[in-house]
Amino acid sequence: MRPDRVAQLRQETVDMFYHGFDNYMHIAFPEDELRPVSCTPLTRDALNPRNVALNDVLGNYSLTLIDSLSTLAILASAPPDDRNTGPKALADFQAGVAALVEQYGDGRHGRSGQGLRARGFDVDSKVQVFETVIRGVGGLLSAHLFAVGDLPIAGYDPRRNGDDLEQNPIIWPRGFKYDGQLLRLALDLAQRLLPAFYTQTGMPYPRVNLRHGIPFYLNSPLHENISLHSNGEEGFPEITETCSAGAGSLVLEFTVLSRLTGDPRFEQAAKRAFWAVWSRRSNIGLIGAGVDAEAGHWIGGFLE
């Protein structure tokens, strides 16, 4: 492919991203998403808690911004062009981190941990464990690695004076000091997911409430006899089926978090879940599309 065509496609990609990102930040932030047609914020369906197609993903924690931080960091290393893509993306990355911290705090227990929207991810939202790990925890961790320079950004020098990030923060424009806020927020979010792993099989329940944990699973040791157990509708107990990916593919994000924080719980939980799935494969090495987190039996057909 000719170099000029490559440059054209690259610019079209940047333009498409910024069309979505800029409009989200201007219209929908700090909500999770932007409706592309009506140009209004998209939030959880509070009137229908069983609308899992929407509520599994949207956690009321500015998901699109978290999703976009790593993309901005990658765009910050774009080749020089007449639109100043690289420096603009780096500035937007840093501004996005600052905006997230303003809304959710810096992950500490003191006053600075309280944001405009919540203290960390202390929000009354029942979310799918799989989606929240890969997008929420994973997005925060990758953005943190870009912020501290472990994942490089062309032209960005963190200029750290020592290994203690909290004692020697990275100074960004407009006076913002990055001292590991995203890593602490990732830890906060992941800790809110850990109750989902409290099963006999080691495979996580499919859903967890970021504030209340898992009181709605009838056979859970953490079950409580409260209205949450039926997901808002009497007579409909919470299902315990999770997809195989949701049970067995969380090792990357949780292991990175454990290695960065020194807290082994996440790596241990994710690896226990992985081996629980793998040990149930068929005699020709296939795994099922879904699995019951409590009973451990396959639900649905096998995946090649």
Buried (B, 14 or more C-beta within 10 A) or exposed (E): EEEEEEEEEBBEEBEEBBEBBEBBBEEBBBBBBBEEEEEEBBBBBEEEBEEBEBBBBBBBBBBBBBBBBBBBBBBBBBEEEEEEBBEBBBBBBBBBBBBBBBBBBBBBEEEEBBBEBBBBBBBEBBBBBBBBBBBBBBBBBBBBBBBBBEBEBEEBEBEBEEEEBEEBBBEBEEEBBBBBBBBBBBBBBBBBBBBBBBBEBBBBBBBBBBEBBBBBBEEBEBBEEEEBBBBBEEEEBBBBBBBBBBBBBBBBBBBBBBEBBEBEBBBBBBBBBBBBBEEBBEEEEEBBBBBBBBBBEBBEEBEE
